[in-house]
Amino acid sequence: MDTQTWTFVIVGATFALYIGIAIWTRASSTKEFYVAGGGVPPLANGMATAADWMSAASFISMAGILSFAGYDGSVYLLGWTGGYVLLALLLAPYLRKFGKFTVPDFVGDRYYSKSARVVAVLCAIFVSFTYVAGQMRGVGVVFSRFLEVDITLGVLIGMALVFFYAVLGGMKGITYTQVAQYVVLIFAFMVPAIFISLMLTDNPIPQLGFGAELSGELGTRIAGVEATTLLSKLNGLHEELGFAAYTDGSKSTLDVFCITAALMVGTAGLPHVIVRFYTVPRVRDARTSAGWALLLIAILYTTAPAVAAFARTNLIDSVRDAHYDPAAAPAGERGVPEWFHTWESTGLLAWQDKNGDGRVQYVAGAAFAGAPEFTGETGAHGERLVANAPDASANELYIDRDIMVLANPEIARLPAWVIALVAAGALAAALSTAAGLLLVVSTAISHDLLKRTFLPEISEKRELLAARVAAAFAVGLAGYFGIHPPGFVAEVVAFAFGLAASTFFPAILLGIFTRTANREGVIAGMLSGLVFTAAYIVYFKFLGGTKAQLLFGISPEGIGTLGMAVNFVVAFVVSRFTPPPPLEVQELVEDIRVPKGAATPAHAH
């Protein structure tokens, strides 16, 4: 069977599985809709948490960033991994002990204020929609290539699927669907990684192949006569083509620190991950499921650097391979690799033969003045012509970094079923996180705004209906962002993490570990952090801000760290000059931190 047939079979089978699970586990009460009834086993919750957390950014875009940025891209790997550890160890058990459904629930009760709850709801919706935009873009990329449909239609198909199992099953349906999605995505990520590791290094373990010596036919062709390690040869290939060495970094230490910190504390403040710790029966189970999730996440995260290096090596080899000389190439290939043709139609890859030699010149520099816009015409050497004026550099190849993981099996000429499997895994990663985020929006509107703020007398049946209507609205808006994305997947997700870092994390941390933080302080802090961070991102990404104007050289991806500092300072100062929290709230804070059954401290008498 060809790749498209395999894709229809494997993706169709996984979709049928997800829909079947949603029907089997449909929610019949608000507790099942919000927190899956609070009865999910720790291992299943760990798998669901891992799938929820490993989004399209983790599956598709993180290795793509590492593949292009090399050392500089490691901030995403470090930030997201460290962030989960921070969440699991520092926040999750205390939030689970508090026992509320949502983060706005915690903020509203801890800060004894409907206004604080509403601000938290607005932050949750803002962060979730920023994050879900990246997921829907990932869905569109996969569908446009592997099912050969328009990106808009691909996003609509993904919307329909998420709508079905998120609206019908709520958190209960999403949880058990995500267990299946974890199995699909981790299998899809590891199989091609093992294949390519064997091809390049004869080592079946990608984490070890990453630093091993090149071997085999492909390894010999890349390495030349002298045997060398994969990374050292990749450095040489980079420098030969005018790129910086793959293992060298160009970002300042401060910027690296800020991006990593923003991703870490942003992870710890993401509402769709935090709510996972309410779905287990006991606090002890929350800790256990956090441990399982960390182990399951580590499988993909320790493999991603290897996948990035494999993809980059194969890409450069594929482009510069002598087999694609116009005189020697088989008829129809016209001097470019076969996989070029399948990806050019998506608009995510383009080649313009600037010097007319029929070969792809892939060197440092932009290929076009802007992203490619295809004219529908074909050039003399088989390339699809673009309307954009070519850039002044000698580079002739434009590659969207989001395609690297998806195109990697094709570049390495792996079997068609492996290519289809990767497509299914990417969809599982994007849809699992999108569902979790959309449920956050749904519960924020139905539970936090309606039930807890504006309509406290609403019946459970009407609240459940409101949750489903809100989820439907959220799916529609998420689809719009998927069709009109504000950036590549991991970049958009990094913005969401920065916004979470500058809003939720300080409010949660102060709420757990200080008795003096009050409602006036946290409201002022969250609003100031949100406005500062969002304004900085919008200015530099959408309003033409230049690199020279960056504050202390900090990029928009890392500004959430400064936004968090602004939040902390404002919250602290305002809390000092306004009335302290009521005594019962201060006692609640102490109760959250004291283990059950612990003796009363002597100084309390």
C-alpha positions in Angstrom: 0.0 0.0 0.0 1.1 3.6 -0.6 1.6 6.2 2.1 -1.8 7.8 1.7 -3.6 4.5 2.0 -1.6 3.5 5.1 -2.4 6.9 6.5 -6.1 6.5 6.0 -6.0 3.0 7.6 -3.9 3.9 10.7 -5.4 7.4 11.3 -8.9 6.0 10.7 -8.3 3.2 13.2 -7.0 5.5 15.9 -9.9 8.0 15.4 -12.4 5.1 15.7 -10.7 4.1 18.9 -10.9 7.6 20.3 -14.6 7.9 19.4 -15.4 4.5 20.9 -13.7 5.4 24.2 -15.6 8.7 24.3 -18.9 6.9 23.9 -18.0 4.3 26.5 -16.9 6.9 29.1 -19.4 9.7 28.4 -19.9 12.0 31.4 -23.3 11.9 33.2 -22.6 14.4 36.0 -20.6 17.7 36.4 -18.0 15.9 38.6 -17.4 13.4 35.8 -17.3 16.2 33.2 -14.9 18.4 35.3 -12.6 15.8 37.0 -13.6 12.4 35.7 -15.4 11.6 38.9 -12.1 11.8 40.9 -11.6 8.0 40.4 -8.9 7.6 37.8 -6.1 5.1 38.7 -2.7 6.7 39.1 -1.1 4.9 36.1 -3.9 5.8 33.8 -3.8 9.4 35.1 -0.1 9.4 34.6 -0.5 8.3 30.9 -3.3 10.9 30.4 -1.2 13.6 32.0 1.8 12.7 29.7 -0.5 12.8 26.6 -2.1 16.1 27.8 1.3 17.7 28.4 3.1 16.4 25.3 1.4 18.5 22.8 2.0 19.1 19.1 4.8 21.4 20.3 6.5 18.4 22.0 5.9 15.9 19.2 6.2 18.0 16.1 7.9 21.3 16.9 10.4 20.7 19.6 12.6 18.4 17.6 12.1 20.7 14.7 13.5 23.6 16.6 16.4 21.5 17.9 17.0 20.4 14.3 17.4 24.0 13.1 18.6 25.8 16.1 20.9 23.1 17.6 22.2 24.2 21.0 19.9 27.3 21.2 16.8 25.0 20.9 17.8 23.2 24.1 16.0 25.9 26.1 12.6 24.3 25.2 13.8 20.8 26.2 15.2 22.1 29.5 12.3 24.4 30.3 9.5 22.0 29.7 11.2 19.1 31.4 12.2 21.2 34.5 8.7 22.7 34.5 7.0 19.4 34.9 9.3 18.5 37.8 8.5 21.8 39.4 4.8 21.3 39.1 4.9 17.7 40.3 7.0 18.4 43.4 6.1 21.9 44.4 2.5 22.5 43.5 0.5 19.5 42.6 0.1 17.8 46.0 -1.0 21.1 47.7 -3.5 21.9 45.0 -4.9 18.4 45.2 -5.3 18.8 48.9 -7.2 22.0 48.4 -9.7 19.9 46.6 -11.2 22.4 44.1 -12.0 21.6 40.4 -10.1 24.4 38.7 -7.3 26.9 39.1 -9.8 29.9 39.2 -11.6 27.9 41.9 -8.4 27.9 44.0 -7.7 31.6 43.3 -11.3 32.6 44.1 -11.4 30.7 47.4 -7.8 31.4 48.5 -8.2 35.1 47.8 -11.8 35.3 49.0 -12.9 37.3 46.0 -15.2 36.9 43.0 -13.1 39.5 41.3 -10.0 37.4 41.7 -11.9 34.4 40.3 -13.0 36.4 37.3 -9.5 37.6 36.6 -8.2 34.0 36.9 -10.9 32.9 34.5 -9.9 35.5 31.9 -6.2 34.5 32.3 -7.1 30.8 31.9 -9.1 31.5 28.7 -6.4 33.8 27.3 -3.6 31.3 28.0 -5.6 28.3 26.8 -6.5 29.9 23.5 -2.9 31.0 22.9 -1.8 27.4 23.5 -4.6 25.7 21.6 -3.7 27.8 18.5 -0.4 25.8 18.3 -2.2 22.5 18.5 -4.7 23.3 15.8 -1.9 24.4 13.5 -0.2 21.1 14.1 -3.5 19.3 13.1 -3.6 21.4 10.0 0.0 20.6 9.0 -0.5 16.8 9.4 -3.8 16.7 7.5 -2.6 18.9 4.7 0.4 16.6 4.0 -0.7 13.1 4.8 -4.4 13.2 3.8 -3.6 15.6 1.0 -6.4 17.9 1.9 -6.5 21.7 2.4 -5.2 22.9 5.8 -8.6 24.5 6.5 -10.4 21.2 5.9 -7.8 19.4 8.0 -8.5 21.7 10.9 -12.2 21.3 10.5 -11.8 17.5 10.7 -9.8 17.8 13.9 -12.3 20.2 15.4 -15.1 17.7 14.7 -13.2 14.9 16.5 -12.3 17.0 19.5 -15.8 18.4 19.7 -17.2 14.8 19.8 -15.2 13.4 22.6 -14.6 16.6 24.6 -18.2 17.7 24.6 -19.7 14.2 25.1 -17.2 12.7 27.5 -15.8 15.8 29.4 -12.8 15.0 31.5 -13.8 11.4 31.9 -13.9 10.8 28.2 -10.8 12.9 27.6 -8.8 11.1 30.3 -9.3 7.6 28.9 -9.0 8.8 25.3 -5.6 10.4 26.3 -4.4 7.0 27.7 -4.9 5.6 24.2 -3.4 8.7 22.6 -0.3 8.4 24.7 0.3 4.8 23.5 -0.2 6.0 19.9 2.1 9.0 20.1 5.0 7.4 22.0 5.0 4.4 19.6 4.9 6.7 16.6 7.8 8.8 17.9 10.0 5.9 18.9 9.6 3.6 15.9 11.2 5.9 13.3 13.8 7.1 15.8 14.9 3.5 16.3 14.9 2.8 12.5 17.0 5.8 11.8 19.4 5.3 14.7 20.1 1.8 13.3 20.6 3.2 9.8 23.1 5.9 10.9 24.9 4.3 13.9 23.9 0.6 14.1 22.6 1.4 17.6 18.9 0.7 18.2 18.7 3.1 21.2 18.3 6.6 19.8 19.6 8.2 23.1 22.9 6.3 22.6 23.0 6.7 18.8 22.8 10.4 19.3 26.5 10.4 20.4 27.7 7.3 18.6 30.0 6.9 15.6 28.4 6.9 12.1 28.2 3.5 10.4 26.4 1.7 7.7 25.9 2.8 4.1 24.3 6.1 5.0 26.7 6.8 7.8 29.7 6.1 5.6 28.5 8.3 2.8 28.0 11.2 5.2 31.2 10.7 7.2 33.5 10.0 4.3 36.6 8.0 4.8 37.3 8.9 8.4 34.9 7.5 11.0 33.4 10.2 13.2 30.5 10.8 15.6 27.2 12.0 14.5 27.4 15.3 16.3 30.9 16.2 15.2 30.0 15.4 11.6 26.9 17.5 11.9 29.0 20.4 13.1 31.2 20.0 10.1 28.2 19.9 7.7 26.8 23.1 9.3 30.0 25.0 9.0 30.5 23.8 5.4 27.1 25.3 4.5 27.7 28.5 6.3 25.6 27.8 9.4 26.8 28.1 13.0 28.1 24.9 14.5 25.2 22.7 15.6 26.5 22.4 19.2 27.2 26.2 19.5 24.8 28.7 20.9 24.1 32.3 19.8 21.7 33.5 22.5 22.9 35.5 25.5 23.1 33.8 28.9 20.4 36.1 30.2 18.0 35.2 27.3 18.6 31.5 27.7 17.9 31.8 31.5 14.7 33.8 30.9 13.3 31.5 28.2 14.1 28.4 30.3 12.6 30.0 33.4 9.5 31.2 31.6 8.9 27.7 30.2 9.5 26.1 33.6 7.2 28.2 35.7 4.8 28.5 32.8 4.4 24.7 32.8 3.7 24.8 36.6 1.0 27.4 35.9 -0.8 25.7 33.0 -4.4 25.1 34.1 -5.0 22.0 31.9 -2.1 20.2 33.5 -2.9 21.2 37.1 -6.5 20.0 36.8 -5.2 16.5 36.2 -4.2 16.1 39.8 -7.9 16.4 40.8 -8.9 13.4 38.8 -7.4 10.8 41.2 -9.0 9.6 44.5 -6.3 10.7 47.0 -3.4 13.1 47.4 -1.0 10.1 47.5 -2.4 9.1 44.1 -1.7 12.6 42.8 2.0 12.2 43.7 2.1 8.7 42.2 0.5 9.7 38.9 2.9 12.7 38.7 5.8 10.2 39.0 4.4 8.0 36.3 3.8 11.0 34.0 7.4 12.1 34.5 8.7 8.7 33.6 6.5 8.5 30.5 7.3 12.0 29.4 11.0 11.3 29.7 10.8 8.6 27.0 9.9 11.2 24.4 12.0 14.0 25.8 15.3 12.1 25.9 14.7 10.9 22.4 13.9 14.3 20.9 17.5 15.6 20.6 18.4 12.4 18.8 15.5 12.7 16.4 16.5 16.4 15.8 20.1 15.4 14.9 19.0 12.5 12.7 16.5 14.7 10.8 19.1 17.5 10.3 21.7 15.0 9.1 19.4 13.3 6.7 18.0 16.6 5.4 21.5 17.9 4.5 22.5 14.5 3.0 19.3 14.4 1.0 19.8 17.8 -0.5 23.5 17.5 -1.3 23.4 13.8 -2.4 25.1 13.4 -5.8 22.3 11.0 -6.8 20.2 14.1 -7.5 22.5 15.6 -10.1 20.3 16.6 -13.0 22.3 14.5 -15.5 22.2 11.4 -13.3 18.7 11.7 -11.7 16.0 9.4 -13.0 13.4 10.9 -15.3 10.8 13.0 -13.4 13.0 13.8 -10.4 14.5 16.8 -12.1 17.3 17.2 -9.6 15.4 17.3 -6.4 14.7 14.5 -3.8 11.3 12.8 -4.3 10.0 13.8 -0.8 10.3 17.5 -2.0 7.3 17.0 -4.3 5.0 15.8 -1.6 5.8 18.6 0.8 5.9 21.5 -1.7 2.1 21.2 -2.1 1.6 22.0 1.5 3.3 25.4 1.3 5.7 24.4 4.1 8.6 23.7 1.8 9.7 25.6 -1.3 12.7 25.6 -3.7 13.6 28.3 -6.1 16.4 27.6 -8.5 18.1 31.0 -8.4 21.2 30.1 -10.4 19.5 27.8 -12.9 21.8 24.8 -12.3 19.0 22.3 -11.5 20.4 21.6 -8.0 19.3 22.7 -4.6 21.7 25.1 -3.0 21.0 24.8 0.7 23.2 27.3 2.6 22.8 29.9 5.4 20.4 32.7 4.6 16.7 33.2 3.8 15.5 31.7 0.5 12.7 34.3 -0.1 11.7 37.7 1.1 8.9 36.3 3.3 7.1 33.0 3.4 6.6 31.4 0.0 3.4 32.1 -1.9 3.0 29.6 -4.8 2.0 30.8 -8.3 0.9 27.3 -9.4 3.6 27.3 -12.1 6.5 24.9 -12.4 10.1 26.0 -13.1 12.5 24.6 -15.6 13.9 22.1 -13.1 10.6 20.9 -11.6 10.4 23.4 -8.7 7.1 25.1 -7.9 7.6 28.8 -8.5 6.7 31.3 -5.9 5.5 34.9 -6.2 7.8 36.2 -3.5 11.0 38.0 -4.6 14.0 35.7 -3.8 16.2 36.9 -1.0 19.7 38.2 -1.8 21.4 35.1 -0.2 22.5 32.1 -2.2 20.1 29.8 -0.3 17.4 28.3 -2.5 15.5 26.2 0.0 12.7 27.2 2.4 11.8 24.7 5.1 9.2 25.2 7.8 10.7 23.8 10.9 7.4 22.2 11.9 7.7 19.6 9.2 11.0 18.0 10.3 9.6 15.3 12.5 6.8 14.5 10.1 9.1 14.5 7.0 12.0 12.7 8.7 10.8 9.1 7.8 10.3 10.2 4.2 13.7 11.8 4.0 15.2 8.6 5.4 13.2 6.5 3.0 11.4 4.4 5.7 8.5 2.2 4.9 5.1 3.8 4.1 3.5 2.4 7.3 6.1 4.2 9.5 5.3 7.5 7.7 1.6 6.9 8.3 2.2 6.0 12.0 4.0 9.3 12.6 1.0 11.1 11.2 -1.2 9.3 13.6 1.1 10.1 16.5 1.3 13.8 15.6 -2.5 14.0 15.5 -2.8 12.1 18.9 -0.4 14.6 20.5 -2.2 17.7 19.1 -5.7 16.5 19.8 -5.0 15.3 23.3 -3.7 18.6 24.4 -6.3 20.6 22.5 -9.1 18.6 24.2 -7.6 19.3 27.7 -7.3 23.0 26.9 -10.8 23.3 25.5 -12.1 21.6 28.7 -10.3 24.3 30.7 -12.2 27.0 28.8 -15.4 25.1 29.2 -15.2 24.6 32.9 -13.9 28.2 33.4 -17.1 29.5 31.8 -19.6 27.1 33.2 -18.2 26.4 36.7 -16.2 29.4 37.6 -18.2 32.2 35.9 -21.7 30.8 36.1 -21.9 28.4 39.1 -19.5 30.1 41.4 -20.0 33.8 40.4 -23.0 34.9 38.5 -25.6 32.1 38.7 -25.0 30.2 42.0 -28.5 28.7 41.9 -28.0 27.0 38.5 -28.9 23.3 38.5 -26.4 20.6 37.8 -28.2 19.7 34.5 -28.1 23.2 33.3 -24.5 23.7 34.4 -23.5 20.5 32.4 -25.4 21.9 29.4 -23.6 25.2 29.7 -20.2 23.4 29.9 -21.0 21.6 26.7 -22.1 24.8 24.9 -19.0 26.6 26.1 -16.8 23.7 24.8 -18.5 23.9 21.4 -17.8 27.6 21.3 -14.2 27.0 22.3 -13.7 24.4 19.6 -15.0 26.8 17.0 -12.6 29.6 18.1 -9.7 27.2 18.3 -10.4 26.1 14.8 -10.1 29.7 13.6 -6.7 30.0 15.3 -5.7 26.8 13.6 -6.6 28.1 10.2 -5.0 31.5 10.9 -2.0 30.7 13.2 0.1 33.5 14.7 3.3 31.6 14.4 4.9 28.1 14.2 3.8 25.6 16.8 6.4 25.8 19.5 6.7 29.6 19.2 3.0 30.0 19.9 3.1 27.5 22.7 6.1 29.3 24.2 4.0 32.5 24.3 1.3 30.6 26.2 3.8 29.4 28.7 5.1 32.9 29.2 1.6 34.2 29.8 1.0 31.4 32.3 4.3 32.2 34.1 3.3 35.9 34.4 -0.2 35.2 35.7 -1.0 31.9 37.4 2.3 30.8 38.8 2.8 33.8 41.3 -0.8 33.6 42.4 -0.6 29.9 43.0 2.8 30.0 44.7 1.9 32.9 47.0 -1.5 31.3 47.7 0.2 28.1 49.0 3.3 29.3 50.7 2.4 32.7 52.2 -0.4 33.7 54.6 -0.2 37.5 53.9 -0.9 37.6 50.1 -4.4 39.1 49.8 -7.0 39.6 47.0 -6.0 43.1 46.2 -2.4 42.1 45.7 -3.0 39.0 43.6 -5.6 40.7 41.3 -3.2 43.6 40.7 -0.3 41.2 40.2 -2.1 39.0 37.7 -3.4 41.9 35.7 0.0 43.6 35.6 1.9 40.4 34.6 -0.7 39.7 31.9 -0.6 43.2 30.4 3.2 43.5 30.5 3.9 40.1 29.0 1.1 40.2 26.3 2.1 43.8 25.3 5.7 42.8 24.9 4.9 39.7 22.8 2.4 41.7 20.6 4.8 44.5 20.0 7.8 42.4 19.0 5.9 39.7 17.1 3.1 41.7 15.4 3.9 45.4 15.5 7.4 45.4 14.1 9.6 45.7 17.2 13.3 45.2 16.3 16.0 43.1 18.0 17.8 46.3 19.0 14.7 47.3 21.1 14.6 44.1 23.1 14.6 44.8 26.9 17.9 43.6 28.2 18.2 41.5 25.1 15.3 39.2 26.3 13.3 37.7 23.4 9.5 37.5 23.5 9.7 33.8 24.3 11.5 34.6 27.6 9.7 37.8 28.6 7.3 35.7 30.8 10.1 35.6 33.4 10.1 39.4 33.7 6.3 39.3 33.7 6.4 36.9 36.6 8.8 39.2 38.5 6.4 42.2 37.8 3.5 40.1 39.1 5.4 39.1 42.3 6.5 42.7 43.0 3.1 44.2 42.4 1.4 41.5 44.5 3.8 42.0 47.4 3.7 45.8 47.4 -0.1 46.0 47.2 -0.5 43.2 49.8 1.7 45.2 52.2 -0.5 48.3 52.0 -3.9 46.7 52.0 -5.8 44.7 54.7 -4.4 41.2 55.4 -6.5 38.1 54.5 -9.2 37.0 57.0 -8.1 34.7 59.7 -9.9 31.7 58.3 -8.1 32.1 55.0 -4.7 32.2 56.8 -5.7 29.0 58.6 -6.7 27.4 55.3 -3.2 28.1 53.9 -1.6 26.5 57.0 -3.9 23.4 56.6 -3.0 23.0 52.9 0.7 22.7 53.8 0.5 20.5 56.9 0.4 16.7 56.2 -2.7 14.9 57.3 -2.3 13.6 60.8 0.6 15.8 61.7 0.8 17.1 65.2 0.0 20.8 65.8 3.2 22.8 66.1 4.1 23.8 69.6 4.2 27.5 68.8 0.6 27.4 67.8 -0.6 26.9 71.4 
